[in-house]
Amino acid sequence: PRHECGNHKSCPSNHFAFRLISGAANVVGPSICFNDQILMSNVRNNIGRGLNIALVNGTTGQLLRTGAFDMYSG
């Protein structure tokens, strides 16, 4: 069976499913999946070098904001 965000098992009904995938240099980009929706990825062109963060409303699951903090250049 298919589970949200490609996880190995389903989450309880009152929880959100999520999956974070770290990038590998400049070969594989990071991605963030939340509640079976890709919030950040190479395809959406909204990731950057460093820490990629998605701010999500904890009650509704609505995406509020995304951003990247470049830890290399300061």
JOQUILIN-V571017 format. One record per residue. OMEGA is omega in whole degrees, -180 to 180 (999 if undefined). D_LAST is the distance of its C-alpha to the last C-alpha in Angstrom with 2 decimals. Layout:
omega d_last
OMEGA D_LAST
OMEGA D_LAST
//
This chain:
omega d_last
178 43.89
179 40.61
-178 38.24
179 35.45
178 32.11
179 33.90
-177 34.06
177 36.87
-178 38.67
176 38.99
174 37.51
-174 39.94
-178 40.96
179 39.09
175 35.67
174 33.00
175 32.31
177 28.76
178 27.15
178 23.58
-180 23.09
178 20.07
177 19.30
-177 20.11
177 17.83
-179 18.65
-179 22.29
-179 22.51
178 20.29
173 19.84
178 22.26
176 23.19
180 26.90
178 28.34
178 32.07
174 32.81
177 30.55
-179 27.52
-179 24.76
178 21.93
174 22.50
-177 22.50
179 25.84
178 24.70
179 21.79
175 19.44
179 16.93
178 13.54
179 11.29
-179 9.92
177 11.80
-173 14.64
174 16.58
178 20.04
-175 21.63
175 25.36
-176 28.29
179 29.69
-175 33.24
-176 33.60
-179 30.96
175 29.93
-179 26.45
-176 24.89
173 21.40
179 18.86
177 15.14
178 12.13
-177 8.67
-178 6.41
-178 5.29
-176 5.56
179 3.81
999 0.00
//
